[in-house]
Amino acid sequence: MFRRIVARLTHKLWQLFYGHDETNVNHALNLVSAKPLPTWRQFTLINRIFSNQEKRITLSLLILCLISGSFLALRWFNNHTTLQPKTGDEYTEGIIGTPSTANPLLANSTAELDLARLTHRGLLSHDSNGNLIGDLAETWEASSDLKTYTIILRPDLRWSDGEPLTALDVIFTFQSLRDINQNSTWSRSLRDIKITTEGNLKIIFTLKEPYYYFPQTLTLGLIPAHIWQSIPTAQWLDTETSLKPIGSGPYRFKSLNYDQQENLKSYILEANPFTHTKAPHLTKITLRFYDDTPSVLEALHQEAVDGVGGITIQNGTSSRKFNTLSLLLPQYTAIFYNSQTNELFENKSIRQGLSYAVNRSLLVKKDLPNQTIPARGPFTWGEEKTQTAKYTISFNLAKAKELFTSAGFVRADKAEFYTKNGQILEFTLTLANQTEFITMAEGLKQQLSEVGVKINLNLVEPSSLYSDIIKTRNYQALLAKEIMGLDPDPYPFWHSSQSNAPGLNLANFQNRETDGLLTEARQTADNKIRLEKYMRFQEILSAESPATFLYSTNYNYTLDKDIQNIPNNIIGEPADRFNNLEDWYRNTTRQ
C-alpha cells in the first residue's frame, strides 16, 4: 500500500517536472513498485545525483509540504477544541486594614467583610446586575403579605471540612446573629421572627410584621453549628476558629502570616473542594494587608499585588499593567454632626447653614475623579433619588449667612470667622487618613473658612476608625461614607434605634415622625406608597439637616489586566466585587 502511494506521487512529480512522457512515467512506477524503499544511505546520495535546479525544487516542495501540513494540523486542532479558562493560576489583592475575624456575624471592617465573603455563602446572593438570586437556596418564595418566606436548600451541601450543611445550620446562624448583635439592624429585623424547618432542606421564616427588604437579610453568610455551638458567643472573637473558619464559600482557609510585631500581614485561601458551584479557575487567593492608602499603592506600583479595591490608579503606577473598573455602588459621603459632643450642633440653624454653605459641584469638579456627582440626600440612584430630589438642599451662600445670623453669630467687618459671645463658629471634623477624604476635607475647610466657619481636621488611620471613633461615637463631626445597598432602605442609617453602635445612625438623629415613616416604608410592597413615605422623610431630613450630604461616587476596582471575566456592573457593598470570583481567570487553554 505504501509503495503504491509513493508510486502515484512519483508519477505526479514526474509529470510536473518532465512532462507526460509515458515511457518515463511507467519506468518510474516500475522502479517504485518493484524495488524496496531507498535506504538512508541511498537518500544521502541525492546531493550527488540531483542537479542544483532539482535540489531547489525538492527543497521548495518539502517546505511547502511542511507549511501546508502544519496549517492543516492547526486548523484541525482549532476546529476540534475550544478556548477555555485555565485552572490553576493565583491572585493577590491588597487590602487596607487588618481583619480580626472571618465570621460574617462578627465582621465590621472592610477587611473582615471581604474575608467573610470569600469564605462564606448566604442563602441568597446578587448577580452582576444587582438582582437577588439563589445561592445556598435552590428556591425561595415570599407570601403576598410579606410575612412568610420559604427557603429550600440545595441538596448535598457541605461545609469546607466536608460536613453536611443543613437547615439546622440556617437556624443556628440566625439565632446566633440575634443574640450576638443585640442593637444591630440585623438583630432588630430578626427579633420577632420565628424560624422553623421541615426536614433538612426546608426553612420557613415567619415575620410578625411585613418586611419588604427581608430577602436582603438572607444574603448573610451562614456559619456551621457543629463548629460554633460548643463555643460561648462571648468568646467567638477570641477563638482561633474566628480567623481560621469553616465555611461554604468558594475558598477555604489555608494559612496566615504575621510580622515580627505579631501583626497579620497576609492570608492565603485555597479552592474549597466542597463548594456547590463549579471549582474556581484561580485556585489560590492571597490577601495582603496594609495600614494606609500610600502603602497599598506602593505595593500596586511594585506589582506585589494584582488588585486593590476602593482606590484609583495614581501617578507612578503603570496604567499599561492595570485597569480600573468603575462599579456602581449605592453610597454617599456626608458630614455627620454629633450634638452630643459639640453643643453647637444642637442648633438646627447651624446645621442647615453648613449644608447651604457647601458648594458641592465645585468640590466634585475640582477635587474628585470622574463618575462622582454631588449628593443632597441619602438616595443616590433609582426612582427614590428622582422622587425625593425636590426636598434637598443646594448651595446658597446668602441663605447660609442668614441662618448663622439667626443663630446669634455675627461676623464683623474684616473678621475671619463668625463669633457669638467670644466663641468662634468652629468644629473638629474627623476623617480616615485616605487620599479621597483628605482631599475633600481640605476643600471643605477652604470653602467654609471663606464663609466664616473654622474647621479643625482630625485624621485617623482607617484600621482603627471603626473601633476608636465610630463605635464609640467619639467625634464632633465625621466625614464618612454610608453604603445604602441595592435596596435603598434608609432605616439602618436614620432610625433612632440605630443611634448606638453597631447601628449606623452616625448623626444620632432622633425624630419620631421619621421613625414611623421608615418603619412603614419597609412594611409595604406598594412602590407608590413607599415612595411617598420616603419623600416625606427626605423633606424632614432637609429641614433638620443632621448631616451635610456631599457626593456619591462609583466603586473603583484596580486590577491587573491579565484578570478576565469580571462582569459585575453594580454591587451592594464592596465585598460584592467577589461575587463571581470563581469565574475569574488569568490565562486560557484549548480543550
Salt bridges, closest charged atoms under 4 A:
GLU93 OE2 - ARG577 NH2 2.68
ASP114 OD2 - ARG577 NH2 2.87
ASP135 OD1 - ARG121 NH1 3.42
ASP135 OD1 - HIS276 NE2 3.32
ASP161 OD2 - HIS226 NE2 2.79
GLU198 OE1 - LYS202 NZ 3.35
GLU240 OE2 - LYS244 NZ 2.95
GLU270 OE2 - ARG252 NE 3.01
ASP306 OD2 - ARG586 NH1 3.05
GLU426 OE1 - LYS454 NZ 3.97
GLU436 OE2 - LYS481 NZ 2.64
ASP489 OD2 - ARG522 NH2 2.67
GLU513 OE2 - ARG536 NE 2.86
ASP515 OD1 - HIS495 NE2 3.83
GLU520 OE1 - LYS533 NZ 2.80
GLU539 OE1 - ARG536 NH1 3.10
GLU544 OE1 - ARG351 NH2 3.43
ASP560 OD2 - LYS321 NZ 2.87
ASP560 OD2 - ARG586 NH2 3.51
GLU573 OE2 - ARG117 NH2 3.82
ASP576 OD1 - ARG117 NH1 2.40
GLU582 OE2 - ARG121 NH2 3.41
ASP583 OD1 - LYS278 NZ 2.91
